[in-house]
């Protein structure tokens, strides 16, 4: 009987050691967390990512970021396999999806305290959303992520400013903008059309007031077929627009396009609370170029009074959810 107990004790000890070894291996396995304004918080390891629909992009060219006047330098051209950031966010469940919620943005954090920002519309309305992935393989070989997982790759970016190694954290946030539109409607309040907006840099506190004449000083950008559909209210259709690029307005305010901070974004608001976010990456580093304009003409005529003198229009968006009418402020955050 004592002999049997001794072997039973040894067997139990082996199982216990194996259990703790497995727990230690799991604890040491790199993960990426998803938190913030999502329906459920996630902590995903490499095997979890590989269970999602894989996304494969051939011949991803990566060009180093450069300073003004510098020479372009290609880092690599690789075949990348991974998971779309959009699919990870949809797995977690976005809390804010309605038409007045594009004031949402996504922070992605990697090794070495690196961080970049994506806008809600960029991921869910634009073709950019089909090009942002966490790559866990390059040219058929695993990507070493260190403390995080893989590498953040944006295949539609011109340069690698938003590439991150070792993705550790994805955080969804929403800008707290008072929504007055529905209260105005219930109280039958009609606000006069705006005739100017404030352009503010929240870091430097530098601000300017921009009116129609100021917009027309910029080189005009035309968008010939902007689709206004989906969650737009009152202006469905396909229209042509003319206006100033958001990029040129930001440059005039002092933002250096050659060294943009990819952890920053722009918030455009109307006077009644509708808003939209735009990341520095999509403004300054996208192959879509001057994709975002502050329009002052529609179909060859000035905007009508319901839209005031200026509205945001995005050439590439599949719906018009980021078309903010009656702009009262543009804030660089």
FIZA-260365 format. One record per residue (C-alpha): residue number from 1; chain; x, y, z. Coordinates in steps of 0.1 Angstrom, whole numbers, padded with zeros to 4 digits. Layout:
FIZA-260365
(r NUM, A, (X, Y, Z))
...
***
This chain:
FIZA-260365
(r 1, A, (0000, 0000, 0000))
(r 2, A, (0029, 0023, 0009))
(r 3, A, (0045, 0015, -0025))
(r 4, A, (0013, 0025, -0044))
(r 5, A, (0011, 0058, -0024))
(r 6, A, (0047, 0067, -0033))
(r 7, A, (0041, 0063, -0070))
(r 8, A, (0008, 0082, -0067))
(r 9, A, (0027, 0110, -0050))
(r 10, A, (0053, 0111, -0078))
(r 11, A, (0026, 0111, -0105))
(r 12, A, (0008, 0140, -0088))
(r 13, A, (0040, 0159, -0085))
(r 14, A, (0047, 0155, -0122))
(r 15, A, (0012, 0167, -0131))
(r 16, A, (0016, 0197, -0108))
(r 17, A, (0050, 0207, -0123))
(r 18, A, (0036, 0203, -0158))
(r 19, A, (0006, 0225, -0150))
(r 20, A, (0028, 0253, -0135))
(r 21, A, (0052, 0250, -0165))
(r 22, A, (0023, 0254, -0189))
(r 23, A, (0010, 0284, -0169))
(r 24, A, (0044, 0300, -0169))
(r 25, A, (0047, 0295, -0207))
(r 26, A, (0012, 0311, -0212))
(r 27, A, (0022, 0340, -0189))
(r 28, A, (0054, 0346, -0209))
(r 29, A, (0036, 0344, -0242))
(r 30, A, (0033, 0379, -0258))
(r 31, A, (-0002, 0393, -0261))
(r 32, A, (-0020, 0423, -0274))
(r 33, A, (-0049, 0438, -0254))
(r 34, A, (-0080, 0455, -0267))
(r 35, A, (-0097, 0480, -0244))
(r 36, A, (-0115, 0513, -0241))
(r 37, A, (-0149, 0519, -0258))
(r 38, A, (-0154, 0483, -0269))
(r 39, A, (-0182, 0458, -0260))
(r 40, A, (-0157, 0433, -0245))
(r 41, A, (-0120, 0437, -0236))
(r 42, A, (-0097, 0412, -0251))
(r 43, A, (-0062, 0398, -0245))
(r 44, A, (-0050, 0379, -0276))
(r 45, A, (-0019, 0358, -0282))
(r 46, A, (-0005, 0347, -0315))
(r 47, A, (-0026, 0316, -0317))
(r 48, A, (-0057, 0337, -0311))
(r 49, A, (-0047, 0360, -0340))
(r 50, A, (-0042, 0331, -0363))
(r 51, A, (-0077, 0319, -0357))
(r 52, A, (-0090, 0351, -0373))
(r 53, A, (-0094, 0355, -0410))
(r 54, A, (-0058, 0359, -0424))
(r 55, A, (-0050, 0389, -0446))
(r 56, A, (-0022, 0386, -0471))
(r 57, A, (-0006, 0415, -0491))
(r 58, A, (0021, 0408, -0517))
(r 59, A, (0050, 0432, -0523))
(r 60, A, (0045, 0457, -0495))
(r 61, A, (0071, 0484, -0501))
(r 62, A, (0084, 0501, -0469))
(r 63, A, (0101, 0535, -0474))
(r 64, A, (0119, 0552, -0445))
(r 65, A, (0105, 0585, -0432))
(r 66, A, (0126, 0614, -0442))
(r 67, A, (0132, 0650, -0432))
(r 68, A, (0125, 0679, -0455))
(r 69, A, (0150, 0678, -0484))
(r 70, A, (0162, 0643, -0476))
(r 71, A, (0164, 0614, -0499))
(r 72, A, (0139, 0585, -0499))
(r 73, A, (0154, 0552, -0488))
(r 74, A, (0136, 0519, -0493))
(r 75, A, (0138, 0496, -0463))
(r 76, A, (0123, 0465, -0476))
(r 77, A, (0097, 0449, -0500))
(r 78, A, (0079, 0420, -0483))
(r 79, A, (0050, 0397, -0486))
(r 80, A, (0030, 0402, -0454))
(r 81, A, (0005, 0379, -0437))
(r 82, A, (-0015, 0389, -0406))
(r 83, A, (-0049, 0401, -0393))
(r 84, A, (-0067, 0434, -0402))
(r 85, A, (-0069, 0459, -0373))
(r 86, A, (-0106, 0463, -0384))
(r 87, A, (-0113, 0426, -0378))
(r 88, A, (-0098, 0427, -0343))
(r 89, A, (-0119, 0457, -0335))
(r 90, A, (-0150, 0440, -0348))
(r 91, A, (-0142, 0410, -0327))
(r 92, A, (-0141, 0432, -0296))
(r 93, A, (-0173, 0451, -0307))
(r 94, A, (-0173, 0488, -0313))
(r 95, A, (-0196, 0506, -0288))
(r 96, A, (-0200, 0537, -0311))
(r 97, A, (-0213, 0531, -0346))
(r 98, A, (-0241, 0556, -0352))
(r 99, A, (-0239, 0586, -0375))
(r 100, A, (-0229, 0610, -0347))
(r 101, A, (-0201, 0588, -0334))
(r 102, A, (-0173, 0593, -0359))
(r 103, A, (-0156, 0613, -0331))
(r 104, A, (-0140, 0579, -0322))
(r 105, A, (-0103, 0572, -0327))
(r 106, A, (-0080, 0542, -0321))
(r 107, A, (-0046, 0543, -0304))
(r 108, A, (-0022, 0514, -0312))
(r 109, A, (0008, 0511, -0289))
(r 110, A, (0039, 0491, -0296))
(r 111, A, (0074, 0484, -0281))
(r 112, A, (0095, 0513, -0268))
(r 113, A, (0064, 0533, -0259))
(r 114, A, (0057, 0539, -0295))
(r 115, A, (0021, 0549, -0304))
(r 116, A, (0001, 0558, -0335))
(r 117, A, (-0035, 0569, -0340))
(r 118, A, (-0061, 0559, -0365))
(r 119, A, (-0095, 0575, -0370))
(r 120, A, (-0128, 0556, -0369))
(r 121, A, (-0136, 0566, -0405))
(r 122, A, (-0102, 0557, -0417))
(r 123, A, (-0107, 0521, -0404))
(r 124, A, (-0144, 0516, -0412))
(r 125, A, (-0152, 0540, -0441))
(r 126, A, (-0120, 0543, -0461))
(r 127, A, (-0100, 0518, -0482))
(r 128, A, (-0072, 0524, -0457))
(r 129, A, (-0091, 0501, -0433))
(r 130, A, (-0084, 0472, -0457))
(r 131, A, (-0047, 0479, -0455))
(r 132, A, (-0039, 0482, -0418))
(r 133, A, (-0028, 0449, -0404))
(r 134, A, (-0008, 0433, -0376))
(r 135, A, (0016, 0412, -0396))
(r 136, A, (0028, 0380, -0379))
(r 137, A, (0046, 0367, -0410))
(r 138, A, (0069, 0384, -0435))
(r 139, A, (0081, 0364, -0466))
(r 140, A, (0069, 0332, -0449))
(r 141, A, (0089, 0338, -0417))
(r 142, A, (0075, 0347, -0382))
(r 143, A, (0078, 0383, -0372))
(r 144, A, (0095, 0387, -0338))
(r 145, A, (0074, 0410, -0317))
(r 146, A, (0094, 0411, -0285))
(r 147, A, (0070, 0420, -0257))
(r 148, A, (0041, 0424, -0281))
(r 149, A, (0029, 0407, -0312))
(r 150, A, (0041, 0411, -0348))
(r 151, A, (0043, 0444, -0366))
(r 152, A, (0018, 0470, -0374))
(r 153, A, (0019, 0476, -0412))
(r 154, A, (-0001, 0502, -0432))
(r 155, A, (0002, 0492, -0468))
(r 156, A, (-0014, 0524, -0482))
(r 157, A, (0010, 0547, -0463))
(r 158, A, (0037, 0563, -0484))
(r 159, A, (0064, 0559, -0457))
(r 160, A, (0068, 0538, -0426))
(r 161, A, (0060, 0565, -0400))
(r 162, A, (0031, 0544, -0386))
(r 163, A, (0049, 0510, -0386))
(r 164, A, (0052, 0496, -0351))
(r 165, A, (0070, 0466, -0338))
(r 166, A, (0057, 0445, -0310))
(r 167, A, (0020, 0456, -0309))
(r 168, A, (0010, 0455, -0272))
(r 169, A, (-0022, 0475, -0269))
(r 170, A, (-0052, 0487, -0289))
(r 171, A, (-0073, 0514, -0272))
(r 172, A, (-0106, 0528, -0286))
(r 173, A, (-0115, 0563, -0274))
(r 174, A, (-0143, 0587, -0281))
(r 175, A, (-0141, 0625, -0280))
(r 176, A, (-0166, 0640, -0256))
(r 177, A, (-0184, 0665, -0278))
(r 178, A, (-0218, 0679, -0265))
(r 179, A, (-0245, 0668, -0289))
(r 180, A, (-0270, 0696, -0292))
(r 181, A, (-0286, 0687, -0325))
(r 182, A, (-0315, 0666, -0312))
(r 183, A, (-0323, 0690, -0284))
(r 184, A, (-0324, 0718, -0309))
(r 185, A, (-0348, 0698, -0330))
(r 186, A, (-0371, 0690, -0302))
(r 187, A, (-0371, 0727, -0291))
(r 188, A, (-0374, 0739, -0327))
(r 189, A, (-0342, 0759, -0324))
(r 190, A, (-0327, 0770, -0357))
(r 191, A, (-0291, 0782, -0354))
(r 192, A, (-0279, 0807, -0380))
(r 193, A, (-0254, 0793, -0405))
(r 194, A, (-0218, 0796, -0395))
(r 195, A, (-0196, 0821, -0414))
(r 196, A, (-0163, 0812, -0399))
(r 197, A, (-0146, 0785, -0379))
(r 198, A, (-0118, 0784, -0353))
(r 199, A, (-0086, 0764, -0362))
(r 200, A, (-0069, 0755, -0330))
(r 201, A, (-0037, 0736, -0322))
(r 202, A, (-0043, 0722, -0287))
(r 203, A, (-0005, 0718, -0280))
(r 204, A, (0007, 0753, -0290))
(r 205, A, (-0027, 0770, -0282))
(r 206, A, (-0022, 0789, -0315))
(r 207, A, (-0056, 0796, -0331))
(r 208, A, (-0069, 0813, -0362))
(r 209, A, (-0104, 0822, -0375))
(r 210, A, (-0110, 0810, -0410))
(r 211, A, (-0138, 0824, -0432))
(r 212, A, (-0147, 0818, -0468))
(r 213, A, (-0122, 0842, -0482))
(r 214, A, (-0094, 0825, -0463))
(r 215, A, (-0104, 0791, -0477))
(r 216, A, (-0103, 0804, -0512))
(r 217, A, (-0067, 0816, -0508))
(r 218, A, (-0056, 0779, -0508))
(r 219, A, (-0051, 0760, -0540))
(r 220, A, (-0085, 0745, -0549))
(r 221, A, (-0090, 0708, -0547))
(r 222, A, (-0118, 0691, -0566))
(r 223, A, (-0136, 0659, -0558))
(r 224, A, (-0157, 0649, -0587))
(r 225, A, (-0177, 0620, -0573))
(r 226, A, (-0182, 0621, -0535))
(r 227, A, (-0207, 0595, -0524))
(r 228, A, (-0230, 0609, -0497))
(r 229, A, (-0249, 0578, -0484))
(r 230, A, (-0252, 0556, -0454))
(r 231, A, (-0256, 0575, -0422))
(r 232, A, (-0258, 0610, -0438))
(r 233, A, (-0290, 0629, -0430))
(r 234, A, (-0307, 0650, -0456))
(r 235, A, (-0281, 0650, -0484))
(r 236, A, (-0279, 0616, -0500))
(r 237, A, (-0264, 0614, -0535))
(r 238, A, (-0233, 0617, -0555))
(r 239, A, (-0219, 0653, -0558))
(r 240, A, (-0189, 0672, -0570))
(r 241, A, (-0171, 0695, -0545))
(r 242, A, (-0144, 0721, -0545))
(r 243, A, (-0125, 0734, -0515))
(r 244, A, (-0092, 0737, -0496))
(r 245, A, (-0074, 0705, -0486))
(r 246, A, (-0073, 0699, -0448))
(r 247, A, (-0036, 0692, -0452))
(r 248, A, (-0029, 0727, -0465))
(r 249, A, (-0049, 0743, -0437))
(r 250, A, (-0028, 0724, -0412))
(r 251, A, (0004, 0733, -0429))
(r 252, A, (-0006, 0770, -0428))
(r 253, A, (-0012, 0767, -0391))
(r 254, A, (0023, 0755, -0385))
(r 255, A, (0023, 0717, -0388))
(r 256, A, (0054, 0704, -0406))
(r 257, A, (0042, 0677, -0431))
(r 258, A, (0077, 0662, -0434))
(r 259, A, (0078, 0652, -0397))
(r 260, A, (0042, 0647, -0386))
(r 261, A, (0034, 0633, -0351))
(r 262, A, (0014, 0601, -0358))
(r 263, A, (0000, 0600, -0323))
(r 264, A, (-0020, 0631, -0332))
(r 265, A, (-0054, 0636, -0349))
(r 266, A, (-0078, 0663, -0360))
(r 267, A, (-0113, 0668, -0347))
(r 268, A, (-0138, 0687, -0369))
(r 269, A, (-0170, 0698, -0352))
(r 270, A, (-0202, 0715, -0362))
(r 271, A, (-0219, 0740, -0339))
(r 272, A, (-0246, 0715, -0330))
(r 273, A, (-0223, 0686, -0320))
(r 274, A, (-0218, 0665, -0351))
(r 275, A, (-0181, 0657, -0354))
(r 276, A, (-0154, 0636, -0372))
(r 277, A, (-0118, 0626, -0365))
(r 278, A, (-0089, 0624, -0390))
(r 279, A, (-0055, 0609, -0382))
(r 280, A, (-0023, 0626, -0390))
(r 281, A, (-0014, 0594, -0409))
(r 282, A, (-0043, 0597, -0434))
(r 283, A, (-0038, 0634, -0438))
(r 284, A, (0000, 0635, -0443))
(r 285, A, (0012, 0600, -0452))
(r 286, A, (-0015, 0584, -0473))
(r 287, A, (-0011, 0575, -0510))
(r 288, A, (-0046, 0591, -0514))
(r 289, A, (-0029, 0625, -0511))
(r 290, A, (-0053, 0654, -0507))
(r 291, A, (-0082, 0631, -0499))
(r 292, A, (-0099, 0653, -0473))
(r 293, A, (-0111, 0688, -0482))
(r 294, A, (-0130, 0716, -0465))
(r 295, A, (-0155, 0722, -0493))
(r 296, A, (-0171, 0756, -0500))
(r 297, A, (-0188, 0746, -0534))
(r 298, A, (-0211, 0718, -0543))
(r 299, A, (-0219, 0710, -0580))
(r 300, A, (-0204, 0744, -0590))
(r 301, A, (-0224, 0765, -0566))
(r 302, A, (-0219, 0778, -0530))
(r 303, A, (-0231, 0755, -0503))
(r 304, A, (-0267, 0760, -0493))
(r 305, A, (-0276, 0776, -0459))
(r 306, A, (-0283, 0743, -0442))
(r 307, A, (-0246, 0734, -0448))
(r 308, A, (-0233, 0770, -0440))
(r 309, A, (-0201, 0780, -0457))
(r 310, A, (-0179, 0750, -0452))
(r 311, A, (-0182, 0712, -0448))
(r 312, A, (-0157, 0684, -0447))
(r 313, A, (-0157, 0659, -0476))
(r 314, A, (-0136, 0627, -0479))
(r 315, A, (-0130, 0615, -0514))
(r 316, A, (-0123, 0578, -0505))
(r 317, A, (-0150, 0572, -0478))
(r 318, A, (-0176, 0546, -0488))
(r 319, A, (-0203, 0566, -0469))
(r 320, A, (-0207, 0602, -0459))
(r 321, A, (-0204, 0598, -0421))
(r 322, A, (-0175, 0621, -0418))
(r 323, A, (-0190, 0649, -0439))
(r 324, A, (-0195, 0676, -0412))
(r 325, A, (-0217, 0705, -0422))
(r 326, A, (-0218, 0739, -0405))
(r 327, A, (-0182, 0736, -0393))
(r 328, A, (-0175, 0757, -0362))
(r 329, A, (-0141, 0744, -0351))
(r 330, A, (-0112, 0723, -0363))
(r 331, A, (-0089, 0713, -0335))
(r 332, A, (-0055, 0696, -0338))
(r 333, A, (-0051, 0673, -0308))
***
